[in-house]
Amino acid sequence: MKQFPYLIPERTVLIVGLGLMGSAYARALSETGYRVLGITPHQEVIDAALSEGVIHAGDTDVNADLIAQADIIVFGLYPTVLLDWVHKNSHLISPGTVLTDVTGVKACVVEQVQAMLPEGVEYISAHPMAGRELIGNEPLAVFRAATPDMFRGANYLVVPTEKNTPEAICLCEQLGRVLGFARVTRLSVEEHDRAIAFLSQLTHAIAVSLMCCTDGEGDVSRLSSLTGDSFRDLTRIAKINDAMWSELFLSNREPLLGQMDVFIDRFCALRQALADGDTEAMRDMMRRSTDCRRAFDRQA
Amino acid sequence: MKQFPYLIPERTVLIVGLGLMGSAYARALSETGYRVLGITPHQEVIDAALSEGVIHAGDTDVNADLIAQADIIVFGLYPTVLLDWVHKNSHLISPGTVLTDVTGVKACVVEQVQAMLPEGVEYISAHPMAGRELIGNEPLAVFRAATPDMFRGANYLVVPTEKNTPEAICLCEQLGRVLGFARVTRLSVEEHDRAIAFLSQLTHAIAVSLMCCTDGEGDVSRLSSLTGDSFRDLTRIAKINDAMWSELFLSNREPLLGQMDVFIDRFCALRQALADGDTEAMRDMMRRSTDCRRAFDRQA
């Protein structure tokens, strides 16, 4: 049985899924001196990662030897793909290995994964609150766009359950710091999913809905020649990976529906104040929003 | 009677209102070699603008001599203040002067201003689609934050009516180019107000409503330690000058209410798709939004 893998550079980290987040993890960890292995279905990504020294070894398929070498395994997979992978391959993971992930929803994933693991293998869930607008679905372009500066000034969330040991929680928090996140916060599965419904999924739902207000190609072309930065900023995230985000939305359906309803309520209150010509009610909301927003600026 | 003031550097431009936009105009025009005059109620702003060479002369009060010297007058005022100013002072403006503005709404302003002007004075409305997040209401801080790089890559809208001459329209378009805007577009008052309701006012209404979904100081403090960039981007404009924006909303009430209703419709459609577990309907909206958004990136 392996020793408990405290996060020292001698440790070997296997990244399963070299998409945007997995690739950025791989780059950050190999730059810091860790031995990084990679599994991803795209040969061109494995080739590029090897030639750039981002991974020490890799495979396009599940590779028992790579899995056996890993002290830590990071899953950079969609929720459903993660569940499927663990279901099929958990028997290959040796005791003492710590697993973590980058998944944006927790309630539908964490307990199921933990239930499938062999004795001595611990899964501690995390959520890096960082990303980049959609570059397209071309695997090599995504790999090349993934850089550790995505993590600078950003938040890293550690989401333990009752099944986690203090050592694994501590390891996961260390990982967030090694990756370069500005702030590491620990919270429960329920807190996480409620906060993420508001901070991440609701904002994407708003941006997508706003872009869908345009009326065909001619309208988009005309409007784009008139726009200012407020519209650009608000809709940056409207370029969205529809396969991933529809899955994230569905995986966190109840908290997200709840947050959408709160937003509709506030938006309709502002609409009503405008319809009534109620300047004071509008200014009240604007002052409150200004005060609250000051707390959210990114830390240096 | 003055000669028609084609936009050559010998011409004198009076800026009335040295707020964010007026100050950035003054800086851009004086840097390009124009003789710039300024009127603003704050002595400290006049002093700073004089000492930095941003204006050649200025006053905290309406000054008949400064007004008489101007070939072009730019109003950097809220809509109601602009109407009041012209009502009180239009008799001081000499024939041949061309007036323009930076106002974000047109229907409620342009015709009224035009109706108040003496013979030989022409008002051609414009809307610089640029800004900066709220710095506060301290006049000197606003003056210092106003820089011409706000205009780089941005859109400048010229909004003529039937009363405008081709010469004044041409002058106003030249002004947009001299100021450094990437693209100058001409459109009617109705087109302008409808487009701005969508591109500018609706986005501010969304950001304000979203910030108002938070539940008190403790909630804001907790959420800010968890957030990612999507939420920050979407709410950057939630720091808002409540006096100005409530006035802009009210001045464009009908078009804005219409756009708010379209947005509610689309947002509720996405909510329904999620409630129904209708993945394809969600992905359809996400793909449409991704396609449309590509057209809106800022020009280099």
Chai-1 contact restraints between the chains, C-beta under 6 A:
chainA,res_idxA,chainB,res_idxB,connection_type,confidence,min_distance_angstrom,max_distance_angstrom,comment,restraint_id
A,M129,B,G228,contact,1.0,0.0,6.0,A-B,restraint_1
A,N155,B,L226,contact,1.0,0.0,6.0,A-B,restraint_2
A,T185,B,S225,contact,1.0,0.0,6.0,A-B,restraint_3
A,A195,B,L226,contact,1.0,0.0,6.0,A-B,restraint_4
A,L199,B,T227,contact,1.0,0.0,6.0,A-B,restraint_5
A,L199,B,F231,contact,1.0,0.0,6.0,A-B,restraint_6
A,S200,B,G228,contact,1.0,0.0,6.0,A-B,restraint_7
A,S200,B,S230,contact,1.0,0.0,6.0,A-B,restraint_8
A,T203,B,S230,contact,1.0,0.0,6.0,A-B,restraint_9
A,T203,B,F231,contact,1.0,0.0,6.0,A-B,restraint_10
A,T203,B,L234,contact,1.0,0.0,6.0,A-B,restraint_11
A,A205,B,L270,contact,1.0,0.0,6.0,A-B,restraint_12
A,I206,B,I206,contact,1.0,0.0,6.0,A-B,restraint_13
A,V208,B,M285,contact,1.0,0.0,6.0,A-B,restraint_14
A,V208,B,M286,contact,1.0,0.0,6.0,A-B,restraint_15
A,V208,B,S289,contact,1.0,0.0,6.0,A-B,restraint_16
A,S209,B,R266,contact,1.0,0.0,6.0,A-B,restraint_17
A,S209,B,F267,contact,1.0,0.0,6.0,A-B,restraint_18
A,S209,B,L270,contact,1.0,0.0,6.0,A-B,restraint_19
A,M211,B,S289,contact,1.0,0.0,6.0,A-B,restraint_20
A,M211,B,C292,contact,1.0,0.0,6.0,A-B,restraint_21
A,M211,B,R293,contact,1.0,0.0,6.0,A-B,restraint_22
A,C212,B,R266,contact,1.0,0.0,6.0,A-B,restraint_23
A,C212,B,M285,contact,1.0,0.0,6.0,A-B,restraint_24
A,C212,B,R288,contact,1.0,0.0,6.0,A-B,restraint_25
A,C212,B,S289,contact,1.0,0.0,6.0,A-B,restraint_26
A,C213,B,V262,contact,1.0,0.0,6.0,A-B,restraint_27
A,C213,B,F263,contact,1.0,0.0,6.0,A-B,restraint_28
A,C213,B,R266,contact,1.0,0.0,6.0,A-B,restraint_29
A,T214,B,C292,contact,1.0,0.0,6.0,A-B,restraint_30
A,V220,B,C292,contact,1.0,0.0,6.0,A-B,restraint_31
A,V220,B,A295,contact,1.0,0.0,6.0,A-B,restraint_32
A,S224,B,A295,contact,1.0,0.0,6.0,A-B,restraint_33
A,S224,B,F296,contact,1.0,0.0,6.0,A-B,restraint_34
A,S225,B,T185,contact,1.0,0.0,6.0,A-B,restraint_35
A,L226,B,N155,contact,1.0,0.0,6.0,A-B,restraint_36
A,L226,B,A195,contact,1.0,0.0,6.0,A-B,restraint_37
A,T227,B,L199,contact,1.0,0.0,6.0,A-B,restraint_38
A,T227,B,F296,contact,1.0,0.0,6.0,A-B,restraint_39
A,G228,B,M129,contact,1.0,0.0,6.0,A-B,restraint_40
A,G228,B,S200,contact,1.0,0.0,6.0,A-B,restraint_41
A,S230,B,S200,contact,1.0,0.0,6.0,A-B,restraint_42
A,S230,B,T203,contact,1.0,0.0,6.0,A-B,restraint_43
A,S230,B,I237,contact,1.0,0.0,6.0,A-B,restraint_44
A,F231,B,L199,contact,1.0,0.0,6.0,A-B,restraint_45
A,F231,B,T203,contact,1.0,0.0,6.0,A-B,restraint_46
A,R232,B,F296,contact,1.0,0.0,6.0,A-B,restraint_47
A,D233,B,D233,contact,1.0,0.0,6.0,A-B,restraint_48
A,D233,B,R236,contact,1.0,0.0,6.0,A-B,restraint_49
A,L234,B,T203,contact,1.0,0.0,6.0,A-B,restraint_50
A,L234,B,L234,contact,1.0,0.0,6.0,A-B,restraint_51
A,T235,B,R293,contact,1.0,0.0,6.0,A-B,restraint_52
A,R236,B,D233,contact,1.0,0.0,6.0,A-B,restraint_53
A,I237,B,S230,contact,1.0,0.0,6.0,A-B,restraint_54
A,A238,B,S289,contact,1.0,0.0,6.0,A-B,restraint_55
A,A238,B,R293,contact,1.0,0.0,6.0,A-B,restraint_56
A,K239,B,T290,contact,1.0,0.0,6.0,A-B,restraint_57
A,K239,B,R293,contact,1.0,0.0,6.0,A-B,restraint_58
A,I240,B,M286,contact,1.0,0.0,6.0,A-B,restraint_59
A,I240,B,T290,contact,1.0,0.0,6.0,A-B,restraint_60
A,D242,B,R283,contact,1.0,0.0,6.0,A-B,restraint_61
A,D242,B,M286,contact,1.0,0.0,6.0,A-B,restraint_62
A,D242,B,R287,contact,1.0,0.0,6.0,A-B,restraint_63
A,S246,B,T279,contact,1.0,0.0,6.0,A-B,restraint_64
A,S246,B,M282,contact,1.0,0.0,6.0,A-B,restraint_65
A,S246,B,R283,contact,1.0,0.0,6.0,A-B,restraint_66
A,F249,B,L274,contact,1.0,0.0,6.0,A-B,restraint_67
A,M260,B,R271,contact,1.0,0.0,6.0,A-B,restraint_68
A,V262,B,C213,contact,1.0,0.0,6.0,A-B,restraint_69
A,F263,B,C213,contact,1.0,0.0,6.0,A-B,restraint_70
A,R266,B,S209,contact,1.0,0.0,6.0,A-B,restraint_71
A,R266,B,C212,contact,1.0,0.0,6.0,A-B,restraint_72
A,R266,B,C213,contact,1.0,0.0,6.0,A-B,restraint_73
A,F267,B,S209,contact,1.0,0.0,6.0,A-B,restraint_74
A,L270,B,A205,contact,1.0,0.0,6.0,A-B,restraint_75
A,L270,B,S209,contact,1.0,0.0,6.0,A-B,restraint_76
A,R271,B,M260,contact,1.0,0.0,6.0,A-B,restraint_77
A,L274,B,F249,contact,1.0,0.0,6.0,A-B,restraint_78
A,T279,B,S246,contact,1.0,0.0,6.0,A-B,restraint_79
A,M282,B,S246,contact,1.0,0.0,6.0,A-B,restraint_80
A,R283,B,D242,contact,1.0,0.0,6.0,A-B,restraint_81
A,R283,B,S246,contact,1.0,0.0,6.0,A-B,restraint_82
A,M285,B,V208,contact,1.0,0.0,6.0,A-B,restraint_83
A,M285,B,C212,contact,1.0,0.0,6.0,A-B,restraint_84
A,M286,B,V208,contact,1.0,0.0,6.0,A-B,restraint_85
A,M286,B,I240,contact,1.0,0.0,6.0,A-B,restraint_86
A,M286,B,D242,contact,1.0,0.0,6.0,A-B,restraint_87
A,R287,B,D242,contact,1.0,0.0,6.0,A-B,restraint_88
A,R288,B,C212,contact,1.0,0.0,6.0,A-B,restraint_89
A,S289,B,V208,contact,1.0,0.0,6.0,A-B,restraint_90
A,S289,B,M211,contact,1.0,0.0,6.0,A-B,restraint_91
A,S289,B,C212,contact,1.0,0.0,6.0,A-B,restraint_92
A,S289,B,A238,contact,1.0,0.0,6.0,A-B,restraint_93
A,T290,B,K239,contact,1.0,0.0,6.0,A-B,restraint_94
A,T290,B,I240,contact,1.0,0.0,6.0,A-B,restraint_95
A,C292,B,M211,contact,1.0,0.0,6.0,A-B,restraint_96
A,C292,B,T214,contact,1.0,0.0,6.0,A-B,restraint_97
A,C292,B,V220,contact,1.0,0.0,6.0,A-B,restraint_98
A,R293,B,M211,contact,1.0,0.0,6.0,A-B,restraint_99
A,R293,B,T235,contact,1.0,0.0,6.0,A-B,restraint_100
A,R293,B,A238,contact,1.0,0.0,6.0,A-B,restraint_101
A,R293,B,K239,contact,1.0,0.0,6.0,A-B,restraint_102
A,A295,B,V220,contact,1.0,0.0,6.0,A-B,restraint_103
A,A295,B,S224,contact,1.0,0.0,6.0,A-B,restraint_104
A,F296,B,S224,contact,1.0,0.0,6.0,A-B,restraint_105
A,F296,B,T227,contact,1.0,0.0,6.0,A-B,restraint_106
A,F296,B,R232,contact,1.0,0.0,6.0,A-B,restraint_107
